[in-house]
Amino acid sequence: VPFLIVSCEDLVVENLNDPDFAMATSNPSDLKGIAGGLINQWFQRTHEYDGPALGLWVMADAGTCSWGNGGMRVLSNEPRMVFDNTPAYQDAGINELLYSTMHSVISQANDILKNTVLSDVKIISEAGVDETPMVNAVAYLAQGMSIGYLGLLYDRVFVITEDVDLANDEIVLKPYNDAIATAVSSLEKCIAICDANTFEVPYSWIPSLNPYTNTSIAELAHSMAARLMAYAPRNKAENEAVNWQKVYDHAS
């Protein structure tokens, strides 16, 4: 006997295994977990074999190598060759992988700071300690180092911090020196937090013989700010325009 079943049930099923950021960070401790991986991501990618380091090493005549891997032969040719910025380039990873990872770190740091700084979310440990300053310091450190490295390597950069509204603000490429200035500003925010608070970063965040504290995080941020300002100039005029007293102050 034929029969017909009629239903008005919506067939759109929410996939709870693919949460958005609001769901993924609904618990403040989740923000701490995200912060814990930022420096490791930055370090691993900037020291990765498939990155720009080897090519820049020989390009600057700081070293020499006749091998073609890592873009070394192409980048060290003199007179200089036009960089092959196509996906088909066999060493495209030296450009693409660092670019994507730096933006990933920036995005995660921004998401943390949008909650903790802009929305005043507090991160309290099980022992009742306010760990928000520690999380913010690490987020600003990672944000500054990542934006800064993009400024060192590329001609134009998407300079995006927690203050940028991705949904409504116009996102445009900016000159590399704008990226350096923003990076130094982020590092100085990190330093200000470290100077005003006392904390010890978990070992897993930055493995070290001696635990990283607010003091050593500030020292690292000072060092990176000095490096970015000193390394950024690309011609004599830019070099002469650097505030070298500020570089000295950070380096000291």
N, C-alpha and C positions, 0 to 999 in steps of 0.2 A: 504494500500500500504506500503510495508516494506521500511524503509529508514535507513541510517547509518550516524552518526555524528562522525567526527574525530577531535580530539583536541590535541594540543601539549603543553597545559598549564601544568606547574609544579604543582603537587598536594601537595607538601610540603608547609605548611602554617606556617609562623612564629608566635609563641605564644607570643604576646606582654604582656600577663599577667604573664609571667615567665621570667623577665629580668635577665641578668647577672649583675655582680657587676659594670661593666663599665657603663651600662645603669642606674643602680640604683643610682649611684653617679655622674651622669653627671653634676649635679648642685652642686657646693661646699657646699651649705647649707645642702645638703643631708648628707655630711660627719659630719657636726655638729649634725644633728639629730641622727646619729648612735652613736656618742660619748656620747650623752646625756643619753643613756640607759646602758652604760657599767658598771658603778659602781653599779647600781641597780641590774643588772643580777648577778654580783659577790657576792653582799651582800645577796641577796635572796637565792642563792644556798648554800653559805657557812653557812647560818643560818637555812637552811631547816631541817625540822624534818627527812625527808628521806635522810639524809646525814651521814657522818662518825662521827659527833661530839659526839653523845650519846655513840656510841661504844667505841670511843677513851677515853671518859670521865671515863667509868668504867674500861677500859683496863689499864689506868694509875693509877688506885686506887685513883683518885681524887673524885670519887663518887661511889655509890653502888646502884644496882637495880637488883631485881630477875626476872624481866620481860624479855621475849625473843624478844620483838620488837626492831627495830632499830639495830639489831645485837648485842645487849648488852650482852645477856647471852653467846653467842658463843665467842665473842671477849674477854670477861672477864674471861673465863675459865683458870684455872691454874692446871697443866701445859698447856701451850698454844696449841691450836689446829691449824692445817693447815687451812688457810682461804679458804673458798669455792668460788673459782673464776669462777663459771660456771653460765650461764644464768638461770639455773634451781633453783639456790639458792633463797629461799623465800625473803631474804633481799638483793638481788643483787643491788637494787637501791642505797644502801649506798656507793657503789663503782662506779656504772655506771653513776649516775646522775651528781655528782660533776665532774667526769672526762669529760663528754661530754660538760657540761656547761663551764668549764674552757677553753676547746679548742675552744668553740664557741666565748667566749669573746676575746681570743687571736687572733682568725681569724679576727674578726671585727676590733680590735685595729690595727692589721697589715695592713689591707686594708686601713684604714685611713692614717696610717703613710707612706705607699707606695705612696699615693697621695700627702700628705702635706710635707713630708720630702724628699722622693726620687724624686718626680716629681715637687716639689715646687708649689703645688696648694695652693692658698691663700683663706682664708675664711673671707669675709668682711661682716659685719653686715649692715642692712639697714641704720644705722646712719653713716656708713663709717669707723667703728672701725675694725681693724685687729684682728680677734678672733682666728687666727691660733695658737698662743702660748697656749691659753687656751685649745683648742681642742687637741693639741699635748701633753700637760701636763697630761690631763685626760687619753688619749690613752696610754701613757707610764706608768701611774699609774696602769691602769687596766691590761696592759700587764705584768708588773712586779709582781703584786699581784697574778695573775692567774698562771703564770709560777712558781712562788714561792710556791704556795700551792700544785701544782703538785709535786714539788721537795720535799716538806715535807711529802707527803703521799705515793708516789710511789718509787719503786726501780730504775726504768729507765723512762726517759721522752723524748718525742719529743720536743726538744728545738727549737722553730720556732719563729723568729722575722721578722720584715719587710724586713730585708736584705736577707732572704732566698728566693731563686727562686724555687717555688714549682714545676715548669715545668722541670727544668734542674738540680737542686741540688739533691744530694743523701740525702734522709731523713732517718736518723738512730736514734735509741734510744740511749740516752746518760745517764751517771750516774746522780743520783739525785743531787750530789754536783755541777755538771755543770749547772743544772737548777737553783740552788740557786744563783750561781755566775751571771748567765745571768739576773735573776730576780732583783738582787741588782743593777746591771748595768742599767737596765731599770728604776728602781726607782730613781737612781742618775741622769739620764737624765731628769726625771720629775722635780727633785729638781732644777737642773740647769736652766730649763725653768722658773720655778716659781721665782727663785731668780733674773732673768733678766727681768721679766715682771710684770705688774700689771693688775689683772683682778678679776672679781667676777663670780663664777660659777652659772648658773641659778638654782633656788631653786629646780626645778623638777629633776635635775641631781643628787643632794645629798640633800634630805630634811633635814633641820636642823633649830634649833631656830635662829642661827646666820648664815648668808650666808657664804658659803665656798669661800675663796679668794685665791689668789696665795700663800699667807703666810700659811694659814691653810692646803692647799693641800700639800705644801712642808713639813709641820710638819707631816702630815699623811704618806707621803712617807718616811720620816726619820724614823718614828716609825716602819713602816712595814719592812724597810731594817734591822733595829736592831733586830726585832723579827725573821726574816728569818735566819739571821746569827747565832743568839743565839739558835734557835730551831732545826737547821739543823743537828748538830752532832748526830751520832748514836752509838758512842762508845767513850771511854776515849781518844784515840789517836786523833780522829777528834775534840773532844772538846778542847784539848790542842792546836790544830793547828789553831783554830779560831783567827782572828785578833780582840782581845777583845778591843783594843784601838779604832778600827773603830766602833765596836758595841757601845762603850761608846759615841763616837763622834755623831753617829746618834741618839742615845737615848737622848742626851743632846740638 
